[in-house]
Amino acid sequence: MLSCCLAAAALSGPNFVTPLLQSGSVADAQAASRVSLPGWSGDLYSGFFTVDAATASNTYFVFSKALSKRDDAPVLLWLNGGPGASSLLGFYEELGPFGISAAGDIEPRTVNWNMDAHLLALDNPLGTGFSFTHSLDRMATNQTVVGEDLYSALQQFFDLFPELRANEFYATGESYAGKYIPSAAYAIHSHNAKAAPPRRINLRGIAIGDGAFDPPTQLTGFGPLLFSLGLAGGGARPSLADADQAKVYEAYDRKVEKALAKGDTELNGDYFQGTFYANTTGMGGNYFNFAQPPSAGLGDPRPFVREALHVGSVPYAIFNQTVETQLLADWMVGVVPQLQALLDHYRVLIYSGQNDVILGPPGTERAVNKLQWSGSRSYAAAKTEPMYGPSVAGGAADLMGYARRAQGKSSNFTYVLLRGCGHMVPTDQPALGSLEKAQGGANAARSPLRAAGTPSNFLDVGPCGRVAC
């Protein structure tokens, strides 16, 4: 991602923050974590949090303080999914304060999630991105391990920046992070109940974008979905009549759940490119946005500035297949119990890109409708309302999507469908902002969430492709 070159001197070693924190040297830890990049003057930090010293297991972080310079701005955690996809992809390519040109120049992002929020990205789980472990057995095989490792890293983050511990904290992410986010938040929720007040994390809410929080429910219904989009039938496989092909897709749905549950890789496009979806739709490996060309997806990362990012010679993997392999048995296990517990205590946003195939609106809406919490009846009775943004060239207000909301006993929930977006909403819809003003508040006017027609002020969205990223 960062292709600009520094002097070819010997690399310094990785920045392991934990020993400095354990010795009480917070100022030294901050100084060691400071990142200096040509062309960027913002407050940027990076390094490693040790989550298990016995196995040399370390979680890599990159952190940018709010560009607004507001000390009490909320702290946002961002996680990419995969499983095994680096969260630096999201930080540098989707929603962070700047991107990197092909020539290696820093390009400040006009619309980002860092404007009035402190933005933290963690490479998660161990083995992802720069995060590493010396023991295969220490890699995550379930969401309990994921949640506990994230909790450990977050506690160390707030030890590194103790002035931010009292700030509102929101956990956000997309795709397979639809499991990571509830897992991390539930770990915080559980530990907060037992922790002394100075050690609590001020969790206020979560946001899941096109996320796999209930795979057994969400990863079904591909037949009707693909037929309704015109991606199946109508000549996709001329040898089969539409009715016969529909039956094939119904059988495919049943096979997907059984195959992934037992670790079969042939139906998983991460392992096997000639999937039934690829062969029948002609879309190749593009599960992310049916409006884009076949095989459109994630680009290759450019080289990092290792010295500046304090990683030494630690290897980097934008996607680590071993991480996914370790979690294969967990693929079809949802985090619904954790999510339902969180719904009764915190602000929750689930959003879907209209054009997503792999985790699109139909499956996610089925899963949302099944959630049981104190606001279930309120949500079942709630109307879906259009969301409008600023007008284009003085014309009518732009229709950005649709929202449905409900209030629980001490929380609120919002489900949003965003028009013209695929699986990676922050890329397709760059003006989707942070979550800190879910109920408005004194600083709402300064929030990157400029309300945009949502009474709950959960997010600010603009028309896909219109706002520069």
QUIHUTA-V853932 format. One record per pair of residues at least 24 apart in sequence whose C-alpha atoms are under 10 Angstrom apart, sorted by the first residue. I is the first residue (numbers start at 1). J is the second residue. If there is no record, write none. Layout:
{{I:J} {I:J}}
This chain:
{{1:88} {1:89} {1:92} {1:93} {1:99} {1:100} {1:101} {1:102} {1:104} {1:299} {1:300} {1:301} {1:302} {1:303} {1:304} {1:305} {2:37} {2:92} {2:99} {2:100} {2:101} {2:102} {2:103} {2:104} {2:105} {2:106} {2:301} {2:302} {2:303} {2:304} {2:305} {2:306} {2:309} {3:100} {3:101} {3:102} {3:103} {3:104} {3:105} {3:106} {3:301} {3:302} {3:303} {3:304} {3:305} {4:37} {4:38} {4:100} {4:101} {4:102} {4:103} {4:104} {4:105} {4:106} {4:302} {4:303} {4:304} {4:305} {5:104} {5:303} {5:304} {5:305} {5:306} {5:307} {6:37} {6:38} {6:305} {6:306} {6:307} {6:308} {7:307} {8:307} {9:307} {10:307} {10:312} {10:313} {11:306} {11:307} {11:308} {11:310} {11:311} {11:312} {11:313} {12:306} {12:307} {12:308} {12:310} {12:311} {12:312} {12:313} {13:306} {13:307} {13:310} {13:311} {13:312} {13:313} {13:314} {14:46} {14:47} {14:48} {14:306} {14:307} {14:309} {14:310} {14:311} {14:312} {14:313} {14:314} {15:46} {15:47} {15:48} {15:49} {15:60} {15:307} {15:309} {15:310} {15:311} {15:312} {16:46} {16:47} {16:48} {16:49} {16:50} {16:58} {16:59} {16:60} {16:310} {16:311} {17:46} {17:47} {17:48} {17:49} {17:50} {17:58} {17:156} {17:157} {17:160} {18:47} {18:48} {18:49} {18:50} {18:51} {18:53} {18:58} {18:153} {18:156} {18:157} {18:159} {18:160} {19:49} {19:50} {20:160} {21:49} {21:156} {21:157} {21:159} {21:160} {22:156} {22:159} {24:159} {24:160} {25:160} {26:159} {26:160} {26:161} {26:162} {27:160} {27:161} {28:160} {29:159} {29:160} {29:161} {30:160} {30:161} {32:310} {33:61} {33:62} {33:63} {33:160} {33:308} {33:309} {33:310} {34:62} {34:63} {34:64} {34:308} {34:309} {34:310} {35:62} {35:63} {35:64} {35:307} {35:308} {35:309} {35:310} {36:307} {36:308} {36:309} {37:106} {37:305} {37:307} {37:308} {37:309} {38:105} {38:106} {38:308} {39:105} {39:106} {39:107} {39:108} {40:97} {40:98} {40:105} {40:106} {40:107} {40:108} {42:66} {42:67} {42:69} {42:97} {42:98} {43:67} {43:69} {43:118} {44:97} {44:119} {44:120} {44:309} {45:120} {45:308} {45:309} {45:310} {46:120} {46:121} {46:122} {46:308} {46:309} {46:310} {46:311} {47:130} {47:131} {47:309} {47:310} {47:311} {48:122} {48:123} {48:130} {48:131} {48:132} {48:153} {48:156} {48:157} {48:310} {48:311} {49:122} {49:131} {49:149} {49:152} {49:153} {49:154} {49:155} {49:156} {49:157} {49:160} {50:131} {50:132} {50:133} {50:149} {50:152} {50:153} {50:156} {51:126} {51:133} {51:148} {51:149} {51:150} {51:151} {51:152} {51:153} {51:156} {52:133} {52:138} {52:149} {52:152} {53:133} {54:133} {54:134} {54:135} {54:138} {55:132} {55:133} {55:134} {55:135} {55:136} {55:137} {55:138} {56:132} {56:133} {56:134} {56:135} {56:138} {57:126} {57:127} {57:131} {57:132} {57:133} {57:134} {57:135} {57:138} {57:139} {57:149} {58:123} {58:124} {58:125} {58:126} {58:127} {58:130} {58:131} {58:132} {58:133} {58:134} {58:149} {58:153} {59:122} {59:123} {59:124} {59:125} {59:126} {59:127} {59:128} {59:129} {59:130} {59:131} {59:132} {59:133} {59:149} {59:150} {59:152} {59:153} {60:86} {60:87} {60:88} {60:121} {60:122} {60:123} {60:124} {60:125} {60:126} {60:127} {60:128} {60:129} {60:130} {60:131} {60:132} {60:153} {60:310} {60:311} {61:87} {61:88} {61:120} {61:121} {61:122} {61:123} {61:124} {61:129} {61:130} {61:131} {61:153} {61:154} {61:157} {61:309} {62:87} {62:88} {62:91} {62:119} {62:120} {62:121} {62:122} {62:123} {62:309} {62:310} {63:91} {63:96} {63:114} {63:118} {63:119} {63:120} {63:121} {63:122} {63:157} {64:91} {64:96} {64:97} {64:114} {64:115} {64:117} {64:118} {64:119} {64:120} {64:121} {65:97} {65:114} {65:115} {65:116} {65:117} {65:118} {65:119} {65:120} {66:97} {66:113} {66:114} {66:115} {66:116} {66:117} {66:118} {66:119} {67:97} {67:112} {67:113} {67:114} {67:115} {67:116} {67:117} {67:118} {67:119} {68:114} {68:115} {68:116} {68:117} {68:118} {68:446} {68:447} {68:448} {69:115} {69:116} {69:117} {69:118} {70:115} {70:116} {70:117} {70:118} {70:446} {71:116} {71:117} {71:118} {71:163} {71:164} {71:167} {72:116} {72:117} {72:118} {72:163} {72:164} {72:165} {72:166} {72:167} {72:168} {73:114} {73:115} {73:116} {73:117} {73:118} {73:164} {73:167} {73:168} {73:169} {73:436} {73:443} {73:446} {73:447} {74:114} {74:116} {74:117} {74:118} {74:119} {74:164} {74:165} {74:166} {74:167} {74:168} {74:169} {74:170} {74:202} {74:204} {74:434} {74:435} {74:436} {74:437} {74:447} {75:114} {75:116} {75:117} {75:118} {75:119} {75:120} {75:164} {75:165} {75:166} {75:167} {75:168} {75:169} {75:170} {75:171} {75:202} {75:203} {75:434} {75:435} {75:436} {76:113} {76:114} {76:117} {76:118} {76:119} {76:120} {76:121} {76:168} {76:169} {76:170} {76:171} {76:172} {76:173} {76:205} {76:206} {76:207} {76:434} {76:435} {76:436} {77:118} {77:119} {77:120} {77:121} {77:122} {77:154} {77:169} {77:170} {77:171} {77:172} {77:173} {77:181} {77:206} {77:207} {78:113} {78:119} {78:120} {78:121} {78:122} {78:123} {78:170} {78:171} {78:172} {78:173} {78:174} {78:177} {78:181} {78:207} {79:120} {79:121} {79:122} {79:123} {79:124} {79:125} {79:171} {79:172} {79:173} {79:174} {79:175} {79:176} {79:177} {79:178} {79:180} {79:181} {79:208} {80:121} {80:122} {80:123} {80:124} {80:128} {80:172} {80:173} {80:174} {80:175} {80:176} {80:177} {80:178} {80:180} {80:181} {80:209} {80:211} {80:424} {81:123} {81:124} {81:125} {81:128} {81:173} {81:174} {81:175} {81:176} {81:177} {81:178} {81:179} {81:180} {81:181} {81:211} {81:212} {81:319} {81:324} {82:124} {82:128} {82:174} {82:175} {82:176} {82:177} {82:270} {82:318} {82:319} {82:320} {82:321} {82:323} {82:324} {83:124} {83:125} {83:128} {83:175} {83:176} {83:177} {83:179} {83:180} {83:270} {83:319} {83:320} {83:321} {83:322} {83:323} {83:324} {83:325} {83:326} {83:327} {83:328} {83:331} {84:123} {84:124} {84:125} {84:126} {84:127} {84:128} {84:129} {84:176} {84:317} {84:318} {84:319} {84:320} {84:321} {84:322} {84:323} {84:324} {84:325} {84:326} {84:327} {85:123} {85:124} {85:125} {85:127} {85:128} {85:129} {85:175} {85:176} {85:177} {85:317} {85:318} {85:319} {85:320} {85:321} {85:323} {85:324} {86:121} {86:122} {86:123} {86:124} {86:125} {86:127} {86:128} {86:129} {86:130} {86:131} {86:316} {86:317} {86:318} {86:319} {86:320} {87:120} {87:121} {87:122} {87:123} {87:124} {87:125} {87:128} {87:129} {87:130} {87:173} {87:174} {87:177} {87:318} {87:319} {88:120} {88:121} {88:122} {88:123} {88:128} {88:129} {88:130} {88:301} {88:318} {89:121} {89:123} {89:129} {89:298} {89:299} {89:300} {89:301} {89:318} {89:319} {90:121} {90:173} {90:174} {90:424} {90:426} {90:427} {91:119} {91:120} {91:121} {91:122} {92:121} {92:301} {93:298} {93:299} {93:301} {93:426} {93:427} {93:469} {94:424} {94:425} {94:426} {94:427} {94:428} {94:429} {94:430} {94:469} {95:119} {95:425} {95:426} {95:427} {95:429} {95:430} {95:431} {95:432} {95:433} {95:469} {96:120} {96:121} {96:426} {96:469} {97:469} {98:469} {99:469} {100:302} {101:302} {102:302} {103:302} {104:302} {104:303} {104:304} {104:305} {107:469} {108:469} {109:430} {109:468} {109:469} {110:430} {110:431} {110:467} {110:468} {110:469} {111:426} {111:429} {111:430} {111:431} {111:432} {111:433} {111:448} {111:467} {111:468} {111:469} {112:426} {112:430} {112:431} {112:432} {112:433} {112:434} {112:448} {112:468} {112:469} {113:426} {113:430} {113:431} {113:432} {113:433} {113:434} {113:435} {113:448} {113:449} {114:433} {114:434} {114:448} {115:433} {115:434} {115:446} {115:447} {115:448} {115:449} {116:433} {116:434} {116:436} {116:443} {116:446} {116:447} {116:448} {116:449} {117:168} {117:169} {117:170} {117:433} {117:434} {117:435} {117:436} {117:447} {117:448} {118:164} {118:167} {118:169} {118:434} {119:170} {119:434} {120:154} {120:157} {120:171} {121:172} {121:173} {122:150} {122:153} {122:154} {123:150} {123:318} {124:149} {124:150} {124:177} {124:180} {124:323} {125:149} {125:150} {125:180} {125:323} {125:324} {126:150} {126:320} {126:323} {127:315} {127:316} {127:317} {127:319} {127:320} {127:321} {127:322} {127:323} {127:324} {128:316} {128:317} {128:318} {128:319} {128:320} {128:321} {128:322} {128:323} {128:324} {129:314} {129:315} {129:316} {129:317} {129:318} {129:319} {129:320} {130:311} {130:313} {130:314} {130:315} {130:316} {130:317} {130:318} {131:311} {131:314} {131:315} {131:316} {131:317} {132:314} {132:315} {132:316} {136:322} {136:323} {136:326} {137:326} {139:322} {139:323} {139:326} {139:327} {140:323} {140:324} {140:326} {140:327} {140:330} {141:323} {141:324} {141:325} {141:326} {141:327} {141:328} {141:329} {141:330} {141:331} {142:179} {142:180} {142:183} {142:326} {142:327} {142:328} {142:329} {142:330} {142:331} {142:333} {143:179} {143:180} {143:181} {143:182} {143:183} {143:184} {143:327} {143:330} {143:333} {143:334} {143:335} {144:180} {144:183} {144:184} {144:186} {144:187} {144:335} {145:183} {145:184} {145:187} {146:179} {146:180} {146:181} {146:183} {146:184} {146:187} {147:179} {147:180} {147:181} {147:182} {147:183} {147:184} {147:185} {147:186} {147:187} {147:188} {148:183} {148:184} {148:185} {148:186} {148:187} {148:188} {148:191} {149:184} {149:187} {150:180} {150:181} {150:183} {150:184} {150:185} {150:187} {150:188} {151:183} {151:184} {151:185} {151:186} {151:187} {151:188} {151:191} {151:201} {152:184} {152:187} {152:188} {154:184} {154:188} {154:201} {155:188} {155:199} {155:200} {155:201} {158:199} {158:200} {158:201} {159:199} {162:198} {164:201} {164:202} {165:198} {165:199} {165:200} {165:201} {165:202} {166:198} {166:200} {166:201} {166:202} {166:203} {167:201} {167:202} {167:203} {167:204} {167:436} {168:201} {168:202} {168:203} {168:204} {168:205} {168:435} {168:436} {168:437} {169:201} {169:202} {169:203} {169:204} {169:205} {169:206} {169:435} {169:436} {170:202} {170:203} {170:204} {170:205} {170:206} {170:207} {170:346} {170:347} {170:348} {170:434} {170:435} {170:436} {171:203} {171:204} {171:205} {171:206} {171:207} {171:208} {171:348} {171:435} {172:205} {172:206} {172:207} {172:208} {172:209} {172:348} {172:349} {172:350} {172:434} {172:435} {173:206} {173:207} {173:208} {173:209} {173:210} {173:211} {174:207} {174:208} {174:209} {174:210} {174:211} {174:212} {174:350} {174:351} {174:352} {174:423} {174:424} {174:425} {174:426} {175:208} {175:209} {175:210} {175:211} {175:212} {175:213} {175:288} {175:358} {175:359} {175:423} {175:424} {176:208} {176:209} {176:210} {176:211} {176:212} {176:213} {176:215} {176:331} {176:359} {177:208} {177:209} {177:210} {177:211} {177:212} {177:213} {178:207} {178:208} {178:209} {178:210} {178:211} {178:212} {178:213} {178:214} {178:215} {178:334} {178:335} {178:339} {178:350} {179:208} {179:211} {179:212} {179:213} {179:214} {179:215} {179:331} {179:333} {179:334} {179:335} {179:336} {179:338} {179:339} {180:208} {180:211} {180:212} {180:213} {180:335} {181:206} {181:207} {181:208} {181:211} {181:213} {181:335} {181:338} {181:339} {182:206} {182:207} {182:208} {182:213} {182:335} {182:336} {182:337} {182:338} {182:339} {182:340} {182:341} {182:342} {182:343} {182:348} {183:213} {183:335} {183:336} {183:338} {183:339} {184:338} {185:338} {185:339} {185:342} {185:346} {186:335} {186:337} {186:338} {186:339} {186:340} {186:341} {186:342} {187:338} {189:338} {189:341} {189:342} {189:345} {189:346} {203:345} {203:346} {203:347} {204:342} {204:345} {204:346} {204:347} {204:348} {204:411} {204:435} {204:436} {204:438} {205:342} {205:343} {205:345} {205:346} {205:347} {205:348} {205:349} {205:411} {205:412} {205:413} {205:435} {205:436} {205:438} {206:339} {206:342} {206:343} {206:346} {206:347} {206:348} {206:349} {206:350} {206:413} {206:435} {207:347} {207:348} {207:349} {207:350} {207:351} {207:413} {207:414} {207:415} {207:434} {207:435} {207:458} {207:459} {208:348} {208:349} {208:350} {208:351} {208:352} {208:415} {209:349} {209:350} {209:351} {209:352} {209:353} {209:359} {209:416} {209:423} {209:424} {209:425} {209:426} {210:288} {210:350} {210:351} {210:352} {210:353} {210:354} {210:356} {210:357} {210:358} {210:359} {210:360} {210:361} {210:363} {210:364} {210:417} {210:422} {210:423} {210:424} {210:425} {211:350} {211:351} {211:352} {211:358} {211:359} {211:360} {211:364} {211:423} {212:331} {212:332} {212:333} {212:334} {212:335} {212:358} {212:359} {212:360} {212:363} {212:364} {212:367} {213:332} {213:333} {213:334} {213:335} {213:336} {213:338} {213:339} {213:364} {213:367} {213:368} {214:331} {214:332} {214:333} {214:334} {214:335} {214:336} {214:337} {214:339} {214:363} {214:364} {214:366} {214:367} {214:368} {214:370} {214:371} {215:257} {215:260} {215:331} {215:332} {215:333} {215:334} {215:335} {215:336} {215:359} {215:363} {215:364} {215:367} {216:253} {216:254} {216:256} {216:257} {216:258} {216:260} {216:261} {216:331} {216:332} {216:333} {216:334} {216:363} {216:367} {217:257} {217:332} {217:334} {217:363} {217:364} {217:365} {217:366} {217:367} {217:368} {217:370} {218:332} {218:334} {218:358} {218:359} {218:360} {218:361} {218:362} {218:363} {218:364} {218:365} {218:366} {218:367} {218:368} {219:253} {219:254} {219:256} {219:257} {219:332} {219:357} {219:358} {219:359} {219:360} {219:362} {219:363} {219:364} {219:367} {220:249} {220:250} {220:252} {220:253} {220:254} {220:255} {220:256} {220:257} {220:358} {220:359} {220:362} {220:363} {220:366} {221:249} {221:250} {221:252} {221:253} {221:254} {221:362} {221:363} {221:366} {222:246} {222:249} {222:250} {222:252} {222:253} {222:277} {222:357} {222:358} {222:359} {222:360} {222:362} {222:363} {223:247} {223:248} {223:249} {223:250} {223:251} {223:252} {223:253} {223:277} {224:249} {224:250} {224:362} {225:357} {225:360} {225:361} {225:362} {225:363} {226:277} {226:280} {226:281} {226:290} {226:357} {227:281} {229:290} {229:355} {229:357} {230:281} {231:277} {231:280} {231:281} {231:282} {231:283} {231:290} {232:277} {232:280} {232:281} {232:282} {233:280} {233:281} {235:280} {235:281} {236:279} {236:280} {236:281} {236:282} {237:279} {237:280} {237:281} {237:282} {238:280} {245:280} {248:276} {249:276} {249:277} {252:276} {252:277} {256:332} {257:331} {257:332} {258:332} {259:332} {260:328} {260:329} {260:330} {260:331} {260:332} {260:333} {261:328} {261:329} {261:330} {261:331} {261:332} {261:333} {262:328} {262:329} {262:330} {262:331} {262:332} {263:325} {263:326} {263:327} {263:328} {263:329} {263:330} {263:331} {263:332} {264:328} {264:329} {265:325} {265:328} {270:321} {270:324} {271:321} {271:324} {271:325} {286:356} {286:357} {286:358} {287:355} {287:356} {287:357} {287:358} {287:359} {287:360} {287:422} {287:423} {288:353} {288:355} {288:356} {288:357} {288:358} {288:359} {288:360} {288:421} {288:422} {288:423} {288:424} {288:425} {289:353} {289:354} {289:355} {289:356} {289:357} {289:358} {289:360} {289:420} {289:421} {289:422} {289:423} {289:424} {289:425} {289:428} {290:354} {290:355} {290:356} {290:357} {290:358} {290:421} {290:422} {290:423} {291:354} {291:355} {291:356} {291:420} {291:421} {291:422} {292:355} {292:422} {297:423} {297:424} {298:424} {336:367} {336:368} {336:370} {336:371} {336:372} {337:371} {337:372} {337:373} {339:371} {339:372} {339:373} {340:371} {340:372} {340:373} {340:374} {341:372} {341:373} {341:374} {342:373} {342:411} {343:371} {343:372} {343:373} {343:374} {343:375} {343:376} {343:407} {343:408} {343:409} {343:410} {343:411} {343:412} {343:413} {344:372} {344:373} {344:374} {344:375} {344:407} {344:408} {344:409} {344:410} {344:411} {344:412} {344:413} {345:374} {345:408} {345:409} {345:410} {345:411} {345:412} {346:408} {346:410} {346:411} {346:412} {346:413} {347:407} {347:408} {347:410} {347:411} {347:412} {347:413} {347:414} {347:435} {347:436} {347:438} {347:439} {347:456} {347:458} {348:411} {348:412} {348:413} {348:414} {348:415} {348:435} {348:438} {348:458} {349:405} {349:412} {349:413} {349:414} {349:415} {349:416} {349:435} {349:438} {349:458} {349:459} {350:413} {350:414} {350:415} {350:416} {350:417} {351:402} {351:403} {351:414} {351:415} {351:416} {351:417} {351:418} {351:425} {351:459} {352:401} {352:415} {352:416} {352:417} {352:418} {352:419} {352:421} {352:422} {352:423} {352:424} {352:425} {353:401} {353:416} {353:417} {353:418} {353:419} {353:420} {353:421} {353:422} {353:423} {353:424} {353:425} {353:426} {353:428} {353:429} {354:401} {354:416} {354:417} {354:418} {354:419} {354:420} {354:421} {354:422} {354:423} {354:425} {355:417} {355:418} {355:419} {355:420} {355:421} {355:422} {355:423} {355:425} {356:420} {356:421} {356:422} {356:423} {356:424} {356:425} {357:422} {357:423} {358:422} {358:423} {359:422} {359:423} {360:417} {360:422} {360:423} {361:416} {361:417} {361:418} {364:415} {365:415} {365:416} {365:417} {368:415} {373:408} {373:409} {374:406} {374:407} {374:408} {374:409} {374:410} {374:411} {374:412} {375:405} {375:406} {375:407} {375:408} {375:409} {375:410} {375:411} {375:412} {375:413} {376:406} {376:407} {376:408} {376:413} {377:406} {377:407} {377:408} {378:405} {378:406} {378:407} {378:408} {379:404} {379:405} {379:406} {379:407} {379:408} {379:412} {379:413} {379:414} {379:415} {380:404} {380:405} {380:406} {381:405} {381:406} {382:406} {382:407} {384:415} {384:416} {384:417} {385:416} {385:453} {385:454} {386:416} {386:417} {386:453} {386:454} {387:416} {387:417} {387:418} {387:419} {387:451} {387:452} {387:453} {387:454} {387:455} {387:460} {387:461} {388:451} {388:452} {388:453} {388:454} {388:461} {388:462} {388:463} {389:450} {389:451} {389:452} {389:453} {389:454} {389:460} {389:461} {389:462} {389:463} {390:452} {390:453} {390:461} {390:462} {390:463} {391:462} {391:463} {392:463} {392:466} {398:462} {398:463} {399:453} {399:462} {399:463} {400:429} {400:452} {400:453} {400:460} {400:461} {400:462} {400:463} {400:464} {401:461} {401:462} {401:463} {402:454} {403:453} {403:454} {403:455} {404:454} {405:454} {405:455} {405:456} {406:456} {412:438} {412:439} {412:456} {413:438} {413:456} {413:458} {414:438} {414:454} {414:456} {414:458} {414:459} {415:458} {416:454} {416:458} {416:459} {418:461} {418:462} {418:463} {418:464} {419:461} {419:462} {419:463} {419:464} {420:463} {420:464} {420:465} {421:463} {421:464} {421:465} {422:464} {425:464} {426:461} {426:464} {426:469} {427:464} {427:465} {427:469} {428:463} {428:464} {428:465} {428:466} {428:467} {428:469} {429:460} {429:461} {429:462} {429:463} {429:464} {429:465} {429:466} {429:467} {429:468} {429:469} {430:460} {430:461} {430:462} {430:463} {430:464} {430:465} {430:466} {430:467} {430:468} {430:469} {431:459} {431:460} {431:461} {431:462} {431:463} {431:464} {431:465} {431:466} {431:467} {431:468} {431:469} {432:458} {432:459} {432:460} {432:461} {432:462} {432:463} {432:464} {433:458} {433:459} {433:460} {433:461} {433:462} {434:458} {434:459} {434:460} {435:459} {435:460}}
